[in-house]
Amino acid sequence: MTCPALPEGFDFTDPDVLQSGIPLPEFAAMRQTSPVWWCAQRPGVAGFGDEGYWAVTRHEDVKYVSTHPELFSSNTNTAVIRFNEHIHRDQIDAQKLIMLNMDPPEHTRIRQIVQRGFTPRAIRSLENTLRDRALKIVEAAVAQAEKGDGTFDFVTDVAVELPLQAIAELIGVPQEDRSKIFDWSNKMVAYDDPEYAITEEIGADSAMELISYAMNLAAARKECPAKDIVSQLVAAEDEGNLGSDEFGFFVILLAVAGNETTRNAISHGMHAFLTHPGQWELYKRERPKTAAEEIVRWATPVVSFQRTATQDLELGGQRITAGERVGIFYSSANHDPEVFENPGTFDITRDPNPHLGFGGGGPHFCLGKSLAVMEIDLIFNALADALPDLRLAGDPRRLRSAWINGIKELRVAATS
């Protein structure tokens, strides 16, 4: 296949690229001409000592990489495709204790334990509580807007809140502590955005603070069990439960994977509705259950993760050598016309919708998918009820990140 017509030095993990928007035309060119493409990098720019990675952009290939952990390791270089260039290798290796960055069989052991808290029954038990919270969140945003000029920041006043409150409810964190989790998780992933002035030290310190908080919570539950997931996961460590440190790293995963991703899906979903008013009218009228999945496809909050080849192999007509990094680009896969009819159309009735916004299947498929879908469904139902005439009051301000499709601010007007 020929090389796609990309500018010299173009890199899909360049945070300046993603801050400008998802490069869908470039992804389309790659899918057509070079679906597995070597992206050269200056050694060290992504935190790794190599000279680049293989960019995988077709839905079929992203799914293949995701479902073959024996060929593509999450542990060797972690799943994060680009760190700050000043990070030390020992800081990268420390992140291998997070489930996202494990391979079987250790990943299998940890996942089998933590999935106890994500059973259909456990998620359903949260629904009524989260429905009430969703409505209160929207009502509070309206009240805040009415005190000022009638506008509010949808991200901080609405999108942030329900994922945080859901995590707090799920693991028994006091609701008054949810702002701490928000702050810590923000600092762990915002290292590429100069507005936040987050250094590697601040990010590492935030991770340690969150781990310490979670370990203290685990220790308290061991001593005095409660009716929450923490007690289920740590109360009997010698009977196949999590140690306090393992629970601490699990909470880091929840804070980032369960908070950052759902928050950004909700933010992008609101922007999509308000820029596609016909879809907003359809949603308000019919409330289709397919909407949440389309919002996740459209948003694809995690643009990409990476794997590392465990052996020499071939993928998409390219020879990949053992030890080379492989970037799997979910944003591209979710716009693959071989899989999705009119992928550039926001269609909340899309069905089937085999998007990879929750991962490409395999061992790392999102553990909290059903919770995320519920949260998205509940918050947009509350918005449609309480703020049917919501409108944009400014363009979204995007996060500068190498792998997160994030919105920092989205000003909206509460009344027409």
Residue pairs with C-beta under 8 A, 6 or more apart in sequence:
1 33
1 34
1 35
1 317
2 33
2 34
3 33
3 34
3 37
4 26
4 29
4 30
4 32
4 33
4 34
4 37
5 29
5 33
6 26
6 29
6 30
10 17
10 26
10 39
11 17
11 39
11 41
12 23
12 26
12 27
12 39
12 55
12 303
12 304
12 327
12 329
13 39
13 46
13 53
13 81
13 82
13 304
13 327
13 402
13 403
14 402
15 82
15 192
15 193
15 400
15 401
15 402
16 400
17 23
18 303
18 398
18 399
18 400
18 401
18 402
18 403
18 404
18 405
19 193
19 398
19 399
19 400
19 401
20 398
21 398
22 300
22 303
22 331
22 405
24 331
24 332
24 335
24 344
27 57
27 329
27 331
27 332
27 335
28 335
30 37
30 55
30 57
30 332
31 57
31 58
31 332
31 336
35 56
35 57
35 58
35 61
35 316
36 54
36 55
36 56
36 57
36 61
36 315
36 316
36 317
36 318
36 320
37 54
37 55
37 57
37 318
38 52
38 53
38 54
38 55
38 318
39 52
39 53
39 54
39 55
39 327
40 51
40 52
41 50
41 51
41 52
41 53
42 51
43 49
43 50
43 51
44 85
45 82
45 85
46 53
46 81
46 82
46 83
46 85
46 402
47 82
47 83
47 84
47 85
47 87
47 89
47 92
48 77
48 83
48 92
48 325
49 89
50 324
50 325
52 325
53 81
53 306
53 324
53 325
53 326
53 327
54 315
54 318
54 320
54 324
54 325
54 326
54 327
55 327
55 329
56 62
56 65
56 315
56 316
56 326
56 327
56 328
56 329
57 329
57 332
57 333
57 336
58 316
58 332
58 333
58 336
58 338
59 333
59 334
59 336
59 338
59 339
59 354
59 356
60 336
60 338
60 339
61 315
61 316
61 328
62 328
62 329
62 330
62 332
62 333
62 356
62 360
63 333
63 356
63 360
63 361
64 315
65 71
65 72
65 307
65 315
65 326
65 328
65 360
66 72
66 328
66 356
66 359
66 360
66 361
66 362
66 364
66 365
67 360
67 361
67 362
68 362
69 103
69 104
69 107
69 362
69 363
69 364
70 310
71 309
71 310
71 311
71 313
72 307
72 308
72 309
72 310
72 326
73 103
73 307
73 308
73 309
73 310
74 100
74 101
74 102
74 103
74 107
74 305
74 307
74 364
75 96
75 101
75 102
75 103
76 308
76 310
76 323
77 92
77 306
77 308
77 325
78 92
78 95
78 96
78 100
78 101
78 306
79 100
79 101
79 305
79 306
79 307
79 364
80 95
80 101
80 305
80 306
80 403
81 304
81 305
81 306
81 325
81 327
81 402
81 403
82 402
82 403
83 91
83 92
83 191
84 191
84 192
84 200
86 200
87 200
91 200
91 204
95 101
96 102
97 245
97 246
97 249
98 249
98 250
98 252
98 253
99 107
99 110
99 111
99 114
99 249
99 250
99 253
100 253
100 257
100 364
102 110
104 363
107 363
107 364
108 363
110 242
110 246
110 250
111 363
111 367
113 233
113 240
113 241
113 242
114 233
114 242
114 250
114 367
115 367
116 122
116 229
116 232
116 233
117 170
117 171
117 229
117 232
117 233
118 367
118 368
118 370
118 371
120 370
122 170
122 229
123 370
123 371
123 374
126 166
126 169
126 170
126 371
126 374
127 374
127 378
129 169
130 162
130 165
130 166
130 169
130 374
130 375
130 378
131 378
131 381
131 382
133 161
133 162
133 165
133 166
134 162
134 375
134 378
134 379
134 381
134 382
135 382
135 385
135 386
137 157
137 158
137 161
137 162
137 165
137 379
137 382
138 158
138 379
138 382
138 383
138 385
138 386
138 387
139 386
140 157
141 152
141 154
141 157
141 158
141 387
141 414
142 386
142 387
142 414
144 152
144 157
145 151
145 152
145 413
145 414
146 414
150 413
150 414
150 415
151 393
151 411
151 412
151 413
151 414
152 158
152 411
152 412
152 414
153 409
153 410
153 411
153 412
154 267
154 270
154 410
154 411
154 412
155 263
155 267
155 407
155 408
155 409
155 410
156 409
158 266
158 270
158 379
158 383
159 263
159 264
159 266
159 267
159 270
159 379
159 407
159 410
160 182
160 263
162 262
162 266
162 375
162 378
162 379
163 258
163 259
163 262
163 263
163 266
163 372
163 375
164 178
164 179
164 181
164 182
164 259
165 175
165 178
166 258
166 262
166 371
166 375
167 173
167 178
167 181
167 254
167 255
167 258
167 259
168 174
168 175
168 177
168 178
168 181
169 175
170 228
170 229
170 254
170 371
171 217
171 228
171 229
171 230
171 251
171 254
172 217
172 221
172 226
172 228
172 229
172 230
172 231
173 181
173 217
177 213
180 209
180 213
181 210
181 255
181 259
182 259
183 206
184 206
184 207
184 209
184 210
184 213
184 255
185 206
185 210
185 255
185 256
185 259
185 260
186 196
186 260
187 196
187 198
187 202
187 203
187 205
187 206
188 203
188 206
188 207
188 210
188 252
188 255
188 256
189 256
189 260
189 401
189 404
190 196
190 198
190 203
190 399
190 401
191 198
191 199
191 200
191 203
192 400
192 401
192 402
193 399
193 400
193 401
193 408
194 400
195 400
195 408
207 252
210 248
210 251
210 252
210 255
211 245
211 248
211 249
211 251
211 252
212 248
213 251
214 247
214 248
214 250
214 251
214 252
215 244
215 245
215 247
215 248
217 230
217 247
217 251
218 230
218 233
218 234
218 242
218 244
218 247
218 248
219 244
221 228
221 230
221 231
221 234
221 235
222 234
222 235
222 237
222 244
225 231
225 235
230 247
232 241
233 241
233 242
233 247
233 250
234 241
234 242
234 243
234 244
234 247
235 241
237 243
242 250
254 368
257 366
257 368
258 368
258 371
258 372
260 301
260 404
260 406
261 301
261 302
261 372
262 301
262 372
262 375
262 376
264 299
264 301
264 404
264 405
264 406
264 407
265 295
265 296
265 299
265 301
265 357
265 372
265 376
266 295
266 375
266 376
266 379
266 380
267 299
267 396
267 406
267 407
267 410
268 295
268 298
268 299
268 301
268 405
268 407
269 295
269 298
269 299
269 376
269 380
270 380
270 383
270 390
270 410
270 412
271 392
271 396
271 407
271 410
272 279
272 295
272 298
272 299
272 346
273 279
273 280
273 283
273 380
274 280
274 390
274 391
274 392
274 412
275 392
276 346
279 346
279 347
279 348
282 288
282 348
282 349
283 291
283 348
283 380
283 384
284 384
284 388
287 381
287 384
288 348
288 349
289 377
290 348
290 349
290 350
290 351
290 353
291 348
291 376
291 377
291 380
292 372
292 373
292 376
292 377
292 380
293 350
293 353
293 355
293 357
293 373
294 346
294 347
294 348
294 349
294 350
294 353
295 348
295 376
295 380
296 355
296 357
296 358
296 372
296 373
296 376
297 334
297 340
297 350
297 353
297 355
297 357
298 334
298 346
299 357
299 405
300 330
300 331
300 334
300 355
300 356
300 357
300 405
301 357
301 404
301 405
301 406
302 330
302 357
302 403
302 404
302 405
303 329
303 330
303 331
303 403
303 404
303 405
304 327
304 328
304 329
304 330
304 331
304 403
305 327
305 328
305 330
305 403
306 325
306 326
306 327
306 328
307 325
307 326
307 328
308 323
308 324
308 325
308 326
309 320
309 321
309 322
309 323
309 324
309 325
309 326
310 322
311 322
312 319
312 320
312 321
312 322
313 319
313 320
314 320
315 326
320 326
328 360
330 356
330 357
330 359
330 360
331 405
333 339
333 355
333 356
333 360
334 340
334 343
334 355
334 356
334 357
335 343
335 344
336 343
337 343
339 354
340 350
340 353
340 355
358 365
358 366
358 369
358 372
359 365
359 366
366 372
383 390
387 414
389 415
389 416
390 412
390 413
390 414
391 412
391 413
391 416
392 410
392 411
392 412
392 413
393 411
393 412
393 413
394 409
394 410
394 411
396 407
396 409
396 410
397 407
397 408
397 409
397 410
398 406
398 407
398 408
399 406
399 407
399 408
